[in-house]
Amino acid sequence: ARPLAVGVGCLALAAWRQRLAMEIDRPLGQILGDKNLVELAKMRPGNPGGVRALKGMSPLAKTRADELVGVIANATPIGPSAAMRSRSARSN
């Protein structure tokens, strides 16, 4: 995986983990450990089975594997050209 895609995946997964931890009042590590978060961002599994197969996944993360697949799929880096178009559209 490319470093930018991994970084964007990590940010998206961390945001998901933070929201869920606050929602159900659990520590971040009980939701998704740091090591697994980075592994998911690198692997980018395309189905819940790929998420559940990762060694050391928390039971909570396994039950929400389809959510994690969606978070990873939607975590796409914005390329420089898209960022420039966005900036120029705002300044007009």
C-alpha positions as CSV (number, residue, x, y, z in Angstrom):
1,A,0.0,0.0,0.0
2,R,1.2,3.5,-0.7
3,P,2.2,5.6,2.4
4,L,-0.4,8.3,1.7
5,A,-3.2,5.7,1.4
6,V,-2.1,4.1,4.6
7,G,-2.0,7.4,6.4
8,V,-5.5,8.4,5.2
9,G,-6.8,4.9,6.2
10,C,-5.3,5.3,9.7
11,L,-6.9,8.7,10.1
12,A,-10.3,7.4,9.0
13,L,-10.1,4.3,11.3
14,A,-8.9,6.4,14.2
15,A,-11.9,8.7,13.8
16,W,-14.3,5.8,13.6
17,R,-12.7,4.3,16.7
18,Q,-12.9,7.6,18.6
19,R,-16.6,8.1,17.7
20,L,-17.5,4.5,18.7
21,A,-15.5,4.7,22.0
22,M,-17.3,7.8,23.0
23,E,-20.7,6.4,21.9
24,I,-20.4,3.2,24.0
25,D,-18.1,4.6,26.7
26,R,-15.2,2.2,26.2
27,P,-11.4,2.7,26.0
28,L,-10.0,3.0,22.5
29,G,-8.0,-0.2,22.8
30,Q,-11.2,-2.2,23.5
31,I,-12.6,-0.9,20.2
32,L,-9.6,-1.4,18.0
33,G,-5.9,-1.6,19.0
34,D,-3.3,0.6,17.5
35,K,-1.4,-2.3,15.9
36,N,-4.6,-3.6,14.3
37,L,-5.6,-0.2,13.1
38,V,-2.4,0.2,11.2
39,E,-2.6,-3.3,9.8
40,L,-6.1,-2.7,8.5
41,A,-5.0,0.5,6.9
42,K,-2.1,-1.3,5.2
43,M,-4.1,-4.4,4.1
44,R,-7.4,-2.6,3.2
45,P,-9.5,-5.8,3.3
46,G,-12.5,-5.7,1.0
47,N,-14.8,-7.9,3.0
48,P,-15.7,-8.5,6.7
49,G,-13.9,-11.9,6.6
50,G,-10.6,-10.2,5.9
51,V,-11.2,-7.9,8.9
52,R,-12.1,-10.8,11.2
53,A,-9.1,-12.9,10.1
54,L,-6.6,-10.3,11.4
55,K,-4.9,-11.7,14.4
56,G,-5.6,-9.9,17.7
57,M,-8.8,-8.2,16.6
58,S,-11.1,-7.3,19.5
59,P,-14.4,-9.0,19.7
60,L,-16.1,-5.6,19.3
61,A,-14.2,-4.9,16.1
62,K,-15.0,-8.3,14.7
63,T,-18.7,-7.7,15.2
64,R,-18.5,-4.4,13.4
65,A,-16.3,-5.8,10.6
66,D,-18.7,-4.6,7.8
67,E,-18.4,-1.0,9.3
68,L,-14.7,-1.2,9.2
69,V,-14.7,-2.4,5.5
70,G,-16.8,0.7,4.7
71,V,-14.5,3.1,6.6
72,I,-11.5,1.7,4.8
73,A,-13.2,1.8,1.4
74,N,-14.2,5.4,1.9
75,A,-10.8,6.5,3.0
76,T,-9.3,7.7,-0.2
77,P,-6.5,10.3,-0.4
78,I,-7.2,13.5,-2.3
79,G,-4.6,13.9,-5.0
80,P,-2.8,17.3,-5.5
81,S,-4.9,18.1,-8.6
82,A,-8.2,17.5,-6.7
83,A,-7.0,19.6,-3.8
84,M,-6.0,22.4,-6.2
85,R,-9.5,22.3,-8.0
86,S,-11.1,22.5,-4.6
87,R,-9.1,25.5,-3.5
88,S,-9.7,27.4,-6.8
89,A,-13.4,26.7,-6.6
90,R,-13.6,28.1,-3.1
91,S,-11.7,31.3,-4.0
92,N,-14.0,32.1,-7.0
